[in-house]
Amino acid sequence: MTANSENTGKKVFIKTWGCQMNVYDSTRMQDALEQDGYSATSVIEDADLVLLNTCHIRERAAEKVYSHLGRIRKLKEDRAGTDRPMTVGVTGCVAQAEGREIIARERSVDLVVGPQTYHQLPEILARSKTDGPQVATEYAVEDKFEHMPAAQKKQVQARGVTAFLTVQEGCDKFCTFCVVPYTRGMEVSRPRQQILDEARSLVDAGVREITLLGQNVNAWHGETPSGAAMGLGHLLHELAAVQGIERLRYVTSHPCDMSDDLIEAHRDLDVLMPYLHLPVQAGSDKILKAMNRKHTAAEYLDIIARVREVRPDIAISGDMIVGFPGETDEDFEATMEIVGRTNYAQCYSFKYSKRPGTPGAEMDGQVDEAVKTERLAQLQALLGEQQEAFNRSRIGKTMSVLLEKPGKHADQLIGRSPWLQSVIVPSSIGRIGDIVDVTITDAAPNSLTGESARQAA
């Protein structure tokens, strides 16, 4: 925080929808605003600045934002004419997609800021107070990486012992169901040295586990100090050598970018957790082609087999869409088959929904909503069985657990397993930030329960 921002009393409330990238972006906006004199608040009524960090993936995303803005308008009107007027902004992918339309539809909005301009937020905010509503959605993503202010040590410490670190943004794949290339832009890789510098800063602030983020994270590429090309596997090796990093993860990946060096990193790096989120989206080659996924079901399964060969204990996570245009009963059965063959530890599943401006929205063969609902229920039943079976397979095993936060009860802590499960343990087992050996005693659909391995012995 800069010297002229001390004791200003200004507060910012940020509501975040969507992916981990949005969560990361919200923290970086908060960092930039804290250096401009704002402190975070979880109570919207107390805020001088309200930011809605939006996601455009799900159906009717924009309408949900306008619904929230309608409720916020009343809060803003109540503060008009006081010594603490409220400023309202929309950020994220809906902001990028809708732009000036948001200002036109909702008079309470003072600024609309796209994902590539967050580093300019204090300046945009200042202009909105003198020049009226501002729309800032055009800026090079490289400049975002270059100029986004670093998180201050105390800000990182306040967030805990795990952290996200963006290494890549945008996507060149143009899946026909997805708006990401239109809202986040083309693929851009963050420079290697910036990544290493931020990782060291996170470790200095007490972070022990880092998750690398990107819309297509395994497309990251850079250069070594000698100018040689390097990919994500090489970068993971460099991060693993940073003293203090105990655990590494990365998300979200595309099958077409699972290179040999990345697969080998799962074999060679103990700090790379045995968890891979690798979406396939469908099991039918016909539907995969219509989605423009650029791989087949067999190629996906081959990647899974190769990863499991080098890391037998790895847990596979994924994404599935049912009801994509043209999906027949046979196509859906192919999806159920690939789920059965992959045997997911966790998988996110959704009904296809039209996204304006994407090719899928204009395709023939749109599937009836009732059919999509029935198929999703069948898919989720199978996925639920797989996730529960994976969790129950941990019972009796001893594993290292990173203690992250207090539990619901005073005598509990919640940690994270190597496979990303929440683990509930007695608070006597250690302190937040410790990595402790835990023997699992019970499993629920979404969490594990354990005790000290010493006690179990």
DRENDREN-586633 format. One record per residue (C-alpha): z, y, x; residue number from 1. Coordinates in pm, whole numbers, plus 50000, padded with zeros to 5 digits. Each point is the difference from the previous one (the first is absolute). Layout:
// residues N
[r [Z Y X] NUM]
...
***
This chain:
// residues 457
[r [50000 50000 50000] 1]
[r [49908 50340 50133] 2]
[r [50257 50270 50059] 3]
[r [49877 50221 49716] 4]
[r [50031 49717 49749] 5]
[r [50374 49945 50029] 6]
[r [50212 50040 49687] 7]
[r [49712 50110 49775] 8]
[r [50127 49780 49717] 9]
[r [49648 49908 49886] 10]
[r [49956 49648 49864] 11]
[r [49698 49774 49954] 12]
[r [49964 49707 49760] 13]
[r [49718 49752 50076] 14]
[r [49899 49727 49755] 15]
[r [49785 49731 50157] 16]
[r [49765 49754 49834] 17]
[r [49795 49727 50164] 18]
[r [49967 49834 50336] 19]
[r [50204 50010 50320] 20]
[r [49760 50262 50134] 21]
[r [50111 50233 49722] 22]
[r [50364 49926 50084] 23]
[r [49927 50085 50363] 24]
[r [49813 50316 49900] 25]
[r [50292 50112 49785] 26]
[r [50238 49971 50293] 27]
[r [49765 50199 50223] 28]
[r [49964 50273 49735] 29]
[r [50376 50010 49980] 30]
[r [50016 50029 50380] 31]
[r [49758 50294 49997] 32]
[r [50192 50171 49719] 33]
[r [50340 49944 50160] 34]
[r [49873 50186 50304] 35]
[r [49908 50278 49756] 36]
[r [50351 50017 49858] 37]
[r [49994 49747 49715] 38]
[r [50252 49721 49959] 39]
[r [49926 49692 49790] 40]
[r [50153 49948 49657] 41]
[r [49985 49705 49763] 42]
[r [50076 50222 49699] 43]
[r [49687 50168 49871] 44]
[r [50196 50269 49814] 45]
[r [50145 50119 50332] 46]
[r [49662 50035 50172] 47]
[r [49828 50321 50101] 48]
[r [49687 49798 50078] 49]
[r [49882 49691 49809] 50]
[r [49725 49784 50148] 51]
[r [49835 49708 49821] 52]
[r [49846 49774 50266] 53]
[r [49750 49806 49796] 54]
[r [49805 49674 50010] 55]
[r [49653 49954 49846] 56]
[r [49979 49620 50012] 57]
[r [50135 49903 49661] 58]
[r [49846 50070 49661] 59]
[r [50070 50339 49841] 60]
[r [50166 50122 50319] 61]
[r [49897 50360 49941] 62]
[r [50127 50000 49641] 63]
[r [50341 49880 50116] 64]
[r [50013 50293 50244] 65]
[r [49915 50248 49724] 66]
[r [50271 49846 49784] 67]
[r [50256 50063 50275] 68]
[r [49868 50352 50050] 69]
[r [50050 50073 49632] 70]
[r [50370 49917 50033] 71]
[r [50031 50198 50323] 72]
[r [49839 50304 49836] 73]
[r [50308 50046 49780] 74]
[r [50229 49995 50307] 75]
[r [49781 50257 50170] 76]
[r [49991 50225 49694] 77]
[r [50380 49991 49977] 78]
[r [50020 50126 50359] 79]
[r [49741 50276 49961] 80]
[r [50144 50346 50065] 81]
[r [50307 49864 50180] 82]
[r [50079 50036 50369] 83]
[r [49896 49634 50044] 84]
[r [49653 49949 49849] 85]
[r [49856 49650 50023] 86]
[r [49677 49923 50184] 87]
[r [49801 49691 49898] 88]
[r [49744 49808 50205] 89]
[r [49785 49690 49961] 90]
[r [49915 49804 50314] 91]
[r [49844 49664 50080] 92]
[r [49695 49821 49873] 93]
[r [49994 50144 49646] 94]
[r [50015 50345 50161] 95]
[r [49702 49908 50220] 96]
[r [49801 49858 49708] 97]
[r [50080 50265 49738] 98]
[r [50022 50312 50218] 99]
[r [49964 50324 49804] 100]
[r [49998 49811 49670] 101]
[r [50378 49963 50035] 102]
[r [50044 50377 50026] 103]
[r [49767 50048 49702] 104]
[r [50183 49749 49780] 105]
[r [50361 50074 50092] 106]
[r [50111 50360 50044] 107]
[r [50333 49897 50155] 108]
[r [49830 49875 50320] 109]
[r [50010 50234 50300] 110]
[r [49839 49781 50265] 111]
[r [49775 49695 50019] 112]
[r [50001 49836 50343] 113]
[r [49793 49701 50111] 114]
[r [50119 49731 50241] 115]
[r [49830 50157 50302] 116]
[r [50171 50339 49974] 117]
[r [50370 49921 49988] 118]
[r [50057 50151 50342] 119]
[r [49897 50334 49850] 120]
[r [50246 49975 49712] 121]
[r [50232 50286 50105] 122]
[r [49704 50236 50042] 123]
[r [49843 49890 49670] 124]
[r [50333 50048 49827] 125]
[r [50035 50351 50143] 126]
[r [49649 50095 49884] 127]
[r [50073 49875 49649] 128]
[r [50287 50247 49975] 129]
[r [49784 50298 50098] 130]
[r [49647 49907 49893] 131]
[r [50051 49774 49700] 132]
[r [49919 49630 49951] 133]
[r [49856 49823 50304] 134]
[r [49771 49696 50029] 135]
[r [49982 49840 50346] 136]
[r [49812 49672 50000] 137]
[r [49748 50038 50282] 138]
[r [50109 49941 50358] 139]
[r [49922 49755 50279] 140]
[r [50239 49706 50012] 141]
[r [49997 50020 50381] 142]
[r [50165 50340 49970] 143]
[r [50268 49854 49776] 144]
[r [50091 49754 50273] 145]
[r [49984 50273 50263] 146]
[r [50207 50265 49827] 147]
[r [50248 49824 49771] 148]
[r [50342 50103 50135] 149]
[r [50211 49728 50153] 150]
[r [50304 49888 49808] 151]
[r [50321 50139 50134] 152]
[r [50250 49744 50127] 153]
[r [50257 50075 49733] 154]
[r [49734 49967 49728] 155]
[r [49905 49652 50121] 156]
[r [50363 49896 50033] 157]
[r [50058 50095 49638] 158]
[r [49733 49751 49890] 159]
[r [50140 49690 50164] 160]
[r [49914 49733 50252] 161]
[r [49647 49918 49877] 162]
[r [49705 50237 49999] 163]
[r [49630 50025 49918] 164]
[r [49757 50128 50261] 165]
[r [49646 50089 49895] 166]
[r [49737 49886 50250] 167]
[r [49685 50006 49788] 168]
[r [49879 50171 49686] 169]
[r [49705 49966 49767] 170]
[r [49762 49713 49935] 171]
[r [49632 49928 50062] 172]
[r [49986 49678 49797] 173]
[r [49909 50153 49661] 174]
[r [50130 49719 49782] 175]
[r [49847 50069 49661] 176]
[r [50337 50012 49821] 177]
[r [50170 50242 50241] 178]
[r [50029 50379 50023] 179]
[r [50154 50012 50349] 180]
[r [49680 50096 50189] 181]
[r [49957 50290 49757] 182]
[r [50359 50126 50012] 183]
[r [50107 49913 50355] 184]
[r [49661 50026 50170] 185]
[r [49837 49787 50265] 186]
[r [50191 49794 50254] 187]
[r [50167 50200 50274] 188]
[r [50227 49853 50266] 189]
[r [50295 50196 50132] 190]
[r [49996 50046 50378] 191]
[r [50190 49736 50195] 192]
[r [50228 50245 50183] 193]
[r [50108 50171 49677] 194]
[r [50098 49661 49859] 195]
[r [50201 49903 50307] 196]
[r [50170 50340 50013] 197]
[r [50105 49982 49637] 198]
[r [50120 49642 50043] 199]
[r [50224 50106 50289] 200]
[r [50133 50291 49792] 201]
[r [50083 49763 49716] 202]
[r [50183 49764 50236] 203]
[r [50193 50294 50151] 204]
[r [50117 50084 49647] 205]
[r [50131 49648 49938] 206]
[r [49701 49825 49839] 207]
[r [49982 49630 50084] 208]
[r [49709 49884 49785] 209]
[r [49664 50179 49975] 210]
[r [49725 49925 49749] 211]
[r [49654 50125 50099] 212]
[r [49812 50144 49704] 213]
[r [49637 50045 49911] 214]
[r [49776 49960 49698] 215]
[r [49817 49755 50226] 216]
[r [50250 49974 50283] 217]
[r [49833 49722 50195] 218]
[r [49688 50214 50035] 219]
[r [50199 50219 50241] 220]
[r [49829 50050 50333] 221]
[r [50065 50216 50302] 222]
[r [49972 50023 50375] 223]
[r [50225 49891 50283] 224]
[r [50093 50258 50266] 225]
[r [49706 49868 50204] 226]
[r [49758 50059 49712] 227]
[r [49957 49637 49893] 228]
[r [49971 49922 49630] 229]
[r [50307 49853 49832] 230]
[r [50087 49872 49653] 231]
[r [50313 49952 49797] 232]
[r [50099 49684 50187] 233]
[r [50006 50191 50330] 234]
[r [50192 50286 49838] 235]
[r [50263 49756 49872] 236]
[r [50046 49870 50353] 237]
[r [50060 50356 50125] 238]
[r [50246 50073 49720] 239]
[r [50182 49673 50064] 240]
[r [50063 50124 50355] 241]
[r [50178 50316 49874] 242]
[r [50368 49948 50071] 243]
[r [50204 50001 49681] 244]
[r [49733 49876 49761] 245]
[r [50143 49676 49866] 246]
[r [49752 49931 49723] 247]
[r [49637 50089 49921] 248]
[r [49794 49960 49684] 249]
[r [49666 50137 49876] 250]
[r [49840 50056 49660] 251]
[r [49744 49998 49830] 252]
[r [49731 49783 50159] 253]
[r [49644 49903 49913] 254]
[r [49872 49648 50073] 255]
[r [49689 50135 50174] 256]
[r [50217 50166 50267] 257]
[r [50225 49705 50091] 258]
[r [49885 49985 50361] 259]
[r [50083 49727 50250] 260]
[r [50233 50230 50197] 261]
[r [50192 50088 49685] 262]
[r [50042 49635 49902] 263]
[r [50111 49922 50356] 264]
[r [50259 50279 49981] 265]
[r [50173 49797 49729] 266]
[r [50022 49716 50250] 267]
[r [50110 50204 50300] 268]
[r [50240 50267 49868] 269]
[r [50346 49897 49886] 270]
[r [50065 50352 49866] 271]
[r [49697 49973 49767] 272]
[r [50157 49865 49685] 273]
[r [49857 49682 49842] 274]
[r [49859 50179 49697] 275]
[r [49637 50090 49928] 276]
[r [49880 50201 49702] 277]
[r [49633 49908 49968] 278]
[r [49844 50073 49659] 279]
[r [49714 49786 49876] 280]
[r [49977 50145 49642] 281]
[r [49812 49702 49849] 282]
[r [49911 49638 50070] 283]
[r [49643 49997 49868] 284]
[r [49724 50080 50248] 285]
[r [49798 50151 49717] 286]
[r [50281 50241 49917] 287]
[r [50075 50071 50367] 288]
[r [49636 50099 50044] 289]
[r [50014 50222 49690] 290]
[r [50316 50159 50143] 291]
[r [49814 50060 50330] 292]
[r [50278 49827 50191] 293]
[r [49757 49883 50273] 294]
[r [50166 49659 50043] 295]
[r [50004 49670 49815] 296]
[r [50291 49796 49872] 297]
[r [49940 49741 50274] 298]
[r [50006 50269 50270] 299]
[r [50329 50131 49864] 300]
[r [50155 49653 49999] 301]
[r [49877 49944 50356] 302]
[r [50183 50315 50115] 303]
[r [50319 49882 49830] 304]
[r [49967 49661 50172] 305]
[r [49948 50162 50341] 306]
[r [50303 50225 49959] 307]
[r [50216 49709 49887] 308]
[r [49882 49793 50295] 309]
[r [50133 50257 50250] 310]
[r [50308 50092 49791] 311]
[r [50099 49707 49778] 312]
[r [50296 50182 49842] 313]
[r [49796 50299 49883] 314]
[r [50030 50117 49639] 315]
[r [49678 50113 49830] 316]
[r [49994 50285 49751] 317]
[r [49700 50129 49809] 318]
[r [49847 50191 49710] 319]
[r [49807 49858 49703] 320]
[r [49794 50163 49728] 321]
[r [49915 49816 49678] 322]
[r [49736 50101 49749] 323]
[r [49754 50167 50235] 324]
[r [49666 50061 49823] 325]
[r [49806 49677 49965] 326]
[r [50301 49772 50058] 327]
[r [49956 49676 49805] 328]
[r [50252 49726 49937] 329]
[r [49852 49814 50298] 330]
[r [50041 50306 50223] 331]
[r [50361 50034 49894] 332]
[r [50061 49632 50074] 333]
[r [49866 50065 50351] 334]
[r [50265 50270 50037] 335]
[r [50269 49758 49887] 336]
[r [49864 49747 50252] 337]
[r [50015 50239 50296] 338]
[r [50355 50095 49902] 339]
[r [50092 49632 49994] 340]
[r [49843 49937 50339] 341]
[r [50148 50309 50164] 342]
[r [50351 49946 49858] 343]
[r [50121 50360 50010] 344]
[r [50355 50099 50082] 345]
[r [49933 50318 49805] 346]
[r [49696 50142 49824] 347]
[r [49931 50310 49794] 348]
[r [49774 49945 49700] 349]
[r [49834 50241 49761] 350]
[r [49755 50021 49715] 351]
[r [49678 50174 50097] 352]
[r [49990 50358 49878] 353]
[r [49705 50237 50019] 354]
[r [50028 50276 50258] 355]
[r [49769 50292 49925] 356]
[r [49735 50046 50266] 357]
[r [50013 49641 50127] 358]
[r [49707 49757 49955] 359]
[r [50219 49751 49817] 360]
[r [50054 50242 49714] 361]
[r [49626 49997 49922] 362]
[r [49945 49625 50029] 363]
[r [49891 49783 49710] 364]
[r [50221 49715 49888] 365]
[r [50327 50187 49958] 366]
[r [50265 49743 49909] 367]
[r [50192 50028 49673] 368]
[r [50353 50133 50043] 369]
[r [50157 49704 49821] 370]
[r [49823 49759 50235] 371]
[r [50121 50196 50303] 372]
[r [50355 49993 49866] 373]
[r [49990 49622 49948] 374]
[r [49854 49937 50346] 375]
[r [50254 50225 50168] 376]
[r [50285 49813 49831] 377]
[r [49864 49666 50129] 378]
[r [49954 50138 50351] 379]
[r [50343 50160 50014] 380]
[r [50164 49679 49881] 381]
[r [49846 49813 50295] 382]
[r [50082 50277 50247] 383]
[r [50357 50011 49871] 384]
[r [50037 49627 50058] 385]
[r [49870 50039 50356] 386]
[r [50228 50290 50082] 387]
[r [50305 49824 49858] 388]
[r [49914 49682 50193] 389]
[r [49961 50197 50323] 390]
[r [50334 50172 49950] 391]
[r [50175 49671 49920] 392]
[r [49849 49846 50313] 393]
[r [50216 50242 50200] 394]
[r [50327 49851 49867] 395]
[r [50193 49838 50282] 396]
[r [49795 50172 50269] 397]
[r [50150 50241 50252] 398]
[r [49802 50317 50063] 399]
[r [50038 50342 50159] 400]
[r [50063 50271 49743] 401]
[r [49978 50374 50059] 402]
[r [50281 50170 49807] 403]
[r [49848 50300 49822] 404]
[r [50223 50147 49729] 405]
[r [50310 49954 49784] 406]
[r [49984 49747 49719] 407]
[r [50086 50049 49634] 408]
[r [50361 49913 50075] 409]
[r [50228 50142 50267] 410]
[r [50034 49665 50174] 411]
[r [49624 49948 50032] 412]
[r [49716 50108 50227] 413]
[r [49629 49950 49947] 414]
[r [49780 49892 50287] 415]
[r [49640 49901 50055] 416]
[r [49883 49656 50104] 417]
[r [49710 49944 50241] 418]
[r [49794 49916 49687] 419]
[r [50081 50336 49834] 420]
[r [50246 49859 49747] 421]
[r [50313 50190 49908] 422]
[r [50309 49810 50118] 423]
[r [50343 50069 49847] 424]
[r [50285 49934 50244] 425]
[r [50374 50078 50026] 426]
[r [50070 50343 50147] 427]
[r [50228 49837 50256] 428]
[r [49696 49850 50171] 429]
[r [49915 50319 50189] 430]
[r [49890 50362 49974] 431]
[r [49679 50159 49875] 432]
[r [49748 49976 50283] 433]
[r [50132 49671 50134] 434]
[r [49778 49694 50017] 435]
[r [50220 49704 49916] 436]
[r [49954 49625 49963] 437]
[r [50031 49902 49635] 438]
[r [49999 49661 49834] 439]
[r [49842 50015 49655] 440]
[r [50216 49855 49723] 441]
[r [49806 50092 49686] 442]
[r [49663 50138 49887] 443]
[r [49891 50206 49702] 444]
[r [49640 50092 49909] 445]
[r [50020 50328 50193] 446]
[r [50285 49962 50248] 447]
[r [50209 49765 50212] 448]
[r [50376 49968 50044] 449]
[r [50156 49903 50331] 450]
[r [50308 49985 50214] 451]
[r [50069 50037 50369] 452]
[r [49848 49712 50194] 453]
[r [50331 49976 50191] 454]
[r [50187 49959 49673] 455]
[r [49751 49740 49877] 456]
[r [50042 49805 50323] 457]
***
